[in-house]
Amino acid sequence: MFIDNAKIRICAGKGGDGAVAFHREKYIASGGPDGGDGGRGGNVIFQADDSLSTLSDFRYRHKFSAGSGQNGRGSRCSGKKGADLIIRVPRGTLLKDAETGRLIADFSSDEPQVIAKGGRGGWGNAHFATSTRQTPRFAKAGADGETLELQLELKLLADVGLVGYPNVGKSTLISVVSEANPEIANYHFTTVTPVLGVVNAGLGRSFVMADIPGLVEGASDGAGLGHQFLRHVERCRLLLHIVDVSGSEGRDPKNDFMVINSELKKFNSDLAKRPMIVAGNKCDLATDRQVADFREFVEKQGYEFFPIMAAINYQVKPLINRISELLSKLPPIRRYQPEPEAAPPTAQDGENKFIIKNVNGVFTVEGDWLYRTMKSIRFDDQDSMRYFENVLEKAGVIAALRNAGIQEGNTVSIYGLEFNFVE
């Protein structure tokens, strides 16, 4: 099954906690703190893989997590770094932030990219020793890794995109000029998924052609099958518009041509400016007058016209040669540039953000960083408590409490810890 859209959640690894340990050795008294640091959490890395052609691997699995860092140990031994998670996606996959729609990465090249970074490992108690605090009985907890909701969108990498109504001969043409083997039958929407084929143009030249499932009027608004796959045309350097010049299905070739061009423009206005060649197929079912009349119509609009009979490979070679010639002069396949993140918040609004609420004289302080800090504090240890007080002072919590109108003796509550405010 061809899947070109998926939504997943990725979680980088949590950093390991720092260790609380003290040096113990025969004949050495009071060896001092020697707790090691926690290991960094593993990153989530994405990489393009040419062996994949769809996003079907993400149809049933939606959550991916990297390994967490190990906790620190005594003798200042640092914990082991968490294992990175490498997620492989088809070449041409776009990664977007599911909430904002911001483009994070375009996997059109071979370079792997770190999308979610692992959390930092916490410091062991050896870092907190000072001349006045010689036996710190606390350490720092590891930080959480980044967590992201991602929208994956596959846009095929092809030099030439075949567009046109159903049953005009697109699948037949790609089967004749490449090794692709699409299903071919005399009914609409035989092709229900995009098909890629490599076309050998001779003299060491080749290019990739994509057969996009048939478009119909209203495709840009969801009619037919084409609306599901119009995104795959966006990367193509050149469009090859196939038209049944014989009108064998009772439609007017000129109207077919105008309708498909209109749908492309409605979907993406840039497609209307994309270089295009027109191939009039099924010439064996048309009169010379029909072919000449359609040629005149197309050329008046500035497009080159090639009459062909794809089923018997008639006049296909000149068309392929012209496509190869044009591609040699066109820019490479489009690569999308990642969109920058919003400006990083200030310390007060970001890393050290907190909220103070006064509920019936009890001042409640909340903040994600406060919760993480409290996990590493031993409230039965004076040195640990003094360290916590210094953290609150440096982060501006004490000053903010004063600005909020706290008085000496009022109760302060921080995630279940309650104490009386003392000036």
N, C-alpha and C positions, 0 to 999 in steps of 0.2 A: 504494500500500500504506500502511495506517495504522500508523505506528510511534510509540509513545508512551513508549519507554524507549531510552536510549542511554548508552554509557560512552565518555568521551573523555579525552584528556590535553592540557592546555594549558601552554604555556611562554611566559612573558613574556621580553622581549628582554634580552640581556646588556648591561651598561653598557660603553661604550668605555674603552679604556686611556688613562691619562694619558701625555703625550708627554715625552720627554727631549730638550730642545733648548736652545740657547744663542744669545743675541742676537749677530748678526753685522751690523756696519754699518761702512762706511768711516770712518776717523778715530776710531772708538770702540773702544778696546781693552777686553777682558774685559767685554763687555756684560752678562754674568750670565745666569742661567737664565731661560728664557721659554717653557717647555713648557706647552701648554694642557691643560685637563681633557677627559676623554672625555665623550661625550654619554650621557644616560640611556637605558636600554633602553625599548622600547615596552611599553605596557600591553596586557593582554587585556581587552576590554570586551564585555559582553553587553547586548543590547537586544531588547525584545519587538517582533515584527513581525506585524501583522495579515494580511499576505499569505501567511503560512505557517500550515499547519494540522496538520502532523505533524513528527516528528523524523527524517524520511526522509533529510534532508541529512547526517545523521551515521551512516547505515547502513554506508557504505563508507569514509568518512574519519574517522579517530579521533584524529589528532594535529594540533594547531593551534599555530602559533608566531608571536609578534610580532617586529618587526624589532629588530636589535641597534643600540646606539648606535655612532656613528663614533668612532674614536680621536682624541685631541687632536693638535694640530699646533703648530709653532713660532709665534713672535710672539704667544704666549698665546691662540691661536685654539682655542676649544672645539669638540669634535666635535658633529655634528648629532645630535639626538635620534632614536632609533629610531622607526619607524612603528608606531602603535597598530594592533592587530587588533580589528575589530568583528565579533562573532559574533551573528547574528540567530537568534532562537528564537521559536516560536509563543507567543502570549500565554497565560499560565497555566502556563508551564514552571517547575519547581522545580529548583534546582541544589543537589546534595548532595555532600559529601566522600565519595568512593567508599570510602575506608578506614574512616572513623568513622561515616558516615551523618549527620553534622551538616548541618543545613539552612543553606546559605550565602545563598541569595537566592530570592525568589519574583517572577517576571517577569509580574506582573499589571497593572503600570502602564507608562507610557511612558518613565520615567527610565532612562537607561543606567547600568550599574554596572560599576565596575572590579573584576574578580574576581582578577586576578593582576597585581601591580605589577612594572614593569621594574626592573632592577638599576641602582644608582647608578653614574655615571661615575667613573672613577679620577682622582685628582689628578695634574696635571702636576708636573714637577720644580720649577716656580716656587714651589710651596707649601712645599717642604722647605728653602729657603734660610734660613740663620741667620747670625749674625755670625761663627760659628766654622766653618760649613759653607756656603761661598759658591758652591761649584760642585757641587751634588748631581747625581750621574749616575744617578739612579733616579727612578722615578715609581710611582704606585699603579695596580694593575690594576683594571679595572671589575668590579663585583659581578655575580653571576649573577642573572637574573630569577627570580621565583617560578614553581614548577612544581607543578601540581595534577592529581590524578586526579579526575574529576568524574562523577557519575551524574546524568543528565538524566531528569526524569520529568514528563510532560505530564499535567496535570489540567485538563480543559476548564472554561472559564468559562461557566456557564449558570445562569439563574435557576431553571429548572424541569427536573427530571430525570424522564423516563418510565421506570418500572420495571414488571416483570411477566414472566410466562412467555412463551416464544416463541409467535408466531402468535396473540396476543390482540388485535392491532390497533394497536400502538404506532406502527409506521411509517405506517399508514393515517391515523392521527390527525394526525401531524406534517405529512404531505403535504397534509392538508385545511386546516390552520390557518396554514401558512407556505408559503414558496416552495421549501422543501426537496423534493428528488425522490429519496427512498430507493427501493431496489428492493422491490417488494411482490409476494409470491407465497404460495401456499397450502402452504407447507412450513416446517418449523422452521429457525431460524437463517438466514432469508433475509437479515437484516441482520447483517453480520459486522464492522462498524465503527461507532463512534458517529456519529450524524448530528445536526448543529446546524441549527436553523431559527429565524428571527426572526418572532415572532407579533405582528401589529398588533392591539391591543385597542381601537382607536378613541380619539378625543379626544387624539391625540398620545401615547398610551401604547403601549409595546411592551416585549417581553421575549424572552429567548433560551430556547428549549426544546431539550433534548438527548434524543435517542432512544438509550437504552443497549441494546446487544444483549441478547437474552433471557436471563434468569437461569433456573437450574433448581436443584433440590435438590442441595446440596453445592457450590454455586458458590464459596462462600468458601474451600473446600478445593481448588478447581481443576476442578470438574466443569463441563462445557459451555463456553460462550464467555464468560459473564458475568464470571467471575473475572478475566479479562484487563482488564475495563473498569470494575470496581466503583469504582476510584479516582476515576473521573470524576463519580461521584455525590456525592463528599465536599464539593465546593464549592457544590452546588445549595442554593438558599435554601428550596425547596419541592419535595416529591416528589409526583408524580402516578402513583398505582398503578392500572394498567389490568388489569382482570380480565374474563375471558370468562364472563359470568353464565349463559350457556346450557349450559356444560359440553359444548360441541360435540365436544371431543376425548376425551370419556370421563373427564375429571378433575372433581373436586369443586371448585367455585369457592371455597368457604370454606377448603378445605385449601390451594389455590393461594395464597390471600391470606396464610395463616399461614406457609407455607413461605418465601415471598419475604421477608416481614418478618423471619423468623428469620435468613435468610442475610445480610440487611443488618446486623442486629445483631451477628452473628458477625464480619463483616468490620470493622465500626467501631461501637462501642456508641453513639457520638454520633448515628448515623443513626436509631436507634430513637426519638430525641427530636426529630427533624426534623419540621416541619409537613408533613402529608400529606393529600391529597384522594384519594378513591377513585372511579374511573369504571368503571361496569359496562357493558362494550361487548357488542355482538352481541345487543342486547335483542330484535331481530326474530326471533332463533332461540330465544328463551326464552319461557316462559309468564309471565303476570302474577304468578302465585304464586311462581315462581322469583325474579323480580326483587324482589318485596316481601320474600321471606324473606331474600335476601342483603342488602337495604337494612337490615333490622332487625338482622342480624348485625353489619354494619359500624358502624352508629350506636351500638350498645351498647358498642362499643369506643372511642367518642369521635371517630369520623371522619365527615366530610361525604361524602355519596354522591350521585353524578350518573349516572343511566342515560342512555346515549348509543348511537347507531348511527353510528360514525365513517365508514363507507363512503358513507353518504348525507348526512352532515353534520347528522344529526338531534340536536337538543338540545346541540349542541357549543358554541353561542354562550353560553348561561348558564354553562357550565363555564369558558370562557375569561374571561368577565367576573368570575367569582368568583376565579379565579387572579390576575387583575390587581389586584383589590381587596385580596387578602391580601398580595401582593408590595409594595404601597404602604405596608404597615405593618411589613414584616419588615426586619431589618438587611441591609446590602449583602452582595454575594458575599464569601465568606470570603477573606481574604488571610493567608497564613502568615508569621509573624514569624521572621526569621533567628535561629538559635541562636548564642549567644556562643561565641567561641573559648575554649579553656582558658587559664588565667592565663599570661601570658608568662613564660618562664623568667628566672631571674636571670642576670647576666652570666657567672658561673662555669659555670652549667648550660646557657647558651644560646649567645650570640654568641661568647664566648671559651672555650667548652668544649674541653678537651683531655684526652688519656689518656696516662699514662706507664707503660711496661712495662720491667722489668729482665730482660733475657735474657742470661744468662752474663756479667754485668758491663757490657753495653751498654744504655744507657738510651734507649729509643725513645719519641719524643714524636709524637702524632698529633692532628690537629684540622683540620676543614674550613677554618677561617679561617686557620690556619697555612699550609696549602697555597696558598691564594689570595695570602697575603702574600708567600710566597717567590717567586711568579711575577714580582713587581715588584722583586726584589732583585738587584743586580749583585754577585756574590761576589768579583769582582776589583777592587772599588772600596772603599776604606777607609771613606768616608763612608756608603756604602750598608750596609756591614757593621755600622757603629756604630749606624745607625738600626735595623737588625734586632735588635741586642742590646738596645736600649732597648724595643723592642716586646715581647720576651720577658720583660724585667724588669717592665714595667707590667702585663702580662697575668698575672703570677704564675707563669710557667713556671719561672723560676730558683728561686723559693722552694719550689715543688712538688718540683723535683729534689732540693733539699737535704732536704726532708721524706722523700723516698723513699730517702734514704741514700747519695746520690752522694758520691763522694770525689774530691779533686783528681786529675786524670790519667785519670779514667774517661771512656769514650767516650759522646758524645751523638749520636744519629742522628735527623734530622728529614727525612723524605722524600728520602733519598739523600744529604743533607748530613751529614757526620760531622766532629766536632771534639772535642778534649779539653777537659774541664771544668776551668776555672781559677778559683780563688777570688780 
